[in-house]
Amino acid sequence: MTNPFEKRATEYLRDDSAFLSIITPDPLHTFFESHAKSGALYDRLCMVVGTPGSGKTTIARLMQYQTAYTLVSSPNHSEYAPLHSALTHCGIIDNNIVHVLGCRVPMESEYREFWELPYEKDIRFGLLRSFLQARAIILWLNGIASVGTFNLQDVKVVYREGSVVALESLGGDDAVNVLAKAKQVEKTIYSITAALVSPELHELPSSAIKPYHPFDSISGFEVADIDGNRRTLSPLVILDDVHTLHPEQLSQMSDWLSKREIAISRWMMMRLDAQTPEEVLEESLGDTTGDSTVQKSREITQIWLQNRQSRGTSRRNFRTMAKNMAEKYLRLMPVFQRQGLKSLADLLNTQPPRLSPSNVQKLSDKVDSLQRRYSINTEIRARFEKEVTDYVTGSGEDTGSGDLKLAMLIILFSRYVKRVPQSGLFDQEIPIEPNKPIKVDSGVADGAKIHLLHDYRRPYYYGIDAVCDASSENAEQFLQLAGQLVNASQTRIIRNDPAQLTAKYQHQLLVKKAEEMVRDWTFPGHHEVKILCDSIAAQCIEKSLEPNAPLGGGANAFGIPNEDFDKLPSTHRDLARILKFGVAYSAITIKRHHSTKNRLWTLIELTGPMLVSKGLTFTRGGFLERNVSDLINALEGV
């Protein structure tokens, strides 16, 4: 069967039950729950911004009324319990009843065409606004009718107080009449946008330009269940992929929907590249844009589907979500079910790799050579060896060949030489203590692994956590990387071989896929972003391979002084634009206000695919101190 990891779930699962079976609730808890508790999720415009593959469309589909209704109506309560709880915490469900009437309006189709109409800007946007509202009405009422529980003739439209005139223009409070009116408006306006030759302004049908403002007037839809109990559904419209609109259309749309007089809940979902460089690099919407007078920080709820502040928590949360997602996808593949393999971790052997005896001997000879060269006392070496053995044994990374221990000893010797008084190095009878204690910790171990990767090709990227971390908290990237491993395991099963992949094979597959992902970059500015990333990676590799591993596992970022980075969008617009596209398409991430050496830095970090393709650590925080001119020089090839 087709590997589901190689397709996006929302593109090939049309059935709501099948869709729900592979969705994890973690993004709802992480990004939406706190806003729901504060009430900011439904009482004003909500702007959801994320990179491609961050789950915007999946979330939008989950919030649709039909999907939520399928969830609460399903007899499979145990499987859907986590999703049910998440939607409850987000205010969609209460007491197993769906109270929010959500609809998703994909914006990537004909909405941009309104900008090309030969009319004044206000006329064009007025047509777009009426068309969008008519379509939302149709989706809401069709959603109610589709679940089969309510008779549309019994549904009443609830208006805000004082909306008598609007009530008459929208078709009254009878849902059938309101639906008919919406269909008429949609059909009329569609005939204008679809015409080969647009009609003259004076030829526009009156039904297309008459006032039509359901968003301003409607506050809910009253329905009756089979027992005759009536309740009101709160409408929610989700405009998905609004970044496909013309920038002026997008600005007009956000200004209109941010008005507090609008009674319905409304979300706009878009990619990062629709934002200005300032907004992307600061991860905050500007307070006003262009001719807009809307104070975005007050009128708009901002939800960024990337969390740069609590990055440790974000990584742990993503690991949990990715593992759950992989488990649900594997259920769709009978070849693994027959083998009793239920999780991606079952397919990945995590036995630490080991070098060949000849390479281990080379390492051992190097350790002896360094001891002789630097006249390191035998007592000091014995102490280092004991500490390394204790660490490696305690961490469960002892391969039996001793390669990791030897590589760690080399780092410790190099650190020791830098920290002891030089005059005492040649006095082997008296152990010289370093001026700063040398600790054997995870940083030394990670540095040793990176050295072994580059010097001896010892596998470094293997295990489920490595696959998650290589994805840089992006669900689509995770599916691409995991899909490569799942394909390989499936092939082994078909050949009657063990399903588990060795650490070496995992590493090879992940590196190959990461290189392919970087090679396939086609987003705006990808050429410049690739040049910048290659330059950062080359300098990080050089630093990471220094004998004393000063940054532990090494560097994977440039650090720019905060005060210099703050000025970058205004002083170097082209560079800011390149960084924006790098962030928007998950090639780099920006970490603001990173405190080191009593100074605040902005880190420009490489993401998973670039790290894997270049052989760099996933551990965050190691960076090279640079300035804006270094970024410019990198782009110019200096």
Buried (B, 14 or more C-beta within 10 A) or exposed (E): EEBBBEBBBBEEBEEBBEBBBBBBBBBBBBBBBBBBEEEBBBEBBBBBBBBBBBBBBBBBBBBBBBBBBBBBBBEEEEEBEBBBBBBBBBBBBEEEEBBBBBBBBBBEEEBBEBBEBEBEEEBBBBBBBBBBBBBBBBBBBBBBBEBEEBEBEBBBBBBBEEBEEBBEBBBBBBBBEBBEBBBBBBEBBBEBBEEEEBBEEEEBBEBBBEEBBBBBBBBBBBBBEEEEEEEBBBBBBBBBBBBBBBEBBBBBBBBBBBEEEBBBBBBBBBBBBBBBBBBBBBBBBBEEBEEBEBEBEEBBBBBBBBBBEEBEEBBEBBBEBBBBBBBBBBBBBEBBEEBEBEBBBBBBBBEBBBBEEEBBEBBBEBBEEBBEEBEBBEEBBEBBBEBBBEBBEEEEBBBEBBBBBBBBBBBBBBBBBBBBEEEBBEEBEEBBEBEEEBEBEEBBBBBBBBBBBBBBBBBBBBBBBBBBBBBBBBBBBBBBBBBBBBBBBBEBBEEEEEBBBBBBBBBBBBBEBBBEBBEEBEBBBBEBBBBBBBBBBEBBBEBBBBBBBBBBBBBBBBBBBBEBBBEBBEEBEEBBBBBBBBBBBBBBBBBBEBEEEEEBBBBBBBBBBBBBBBBBBBBBBBBBBBBBEBBBEBBEEE
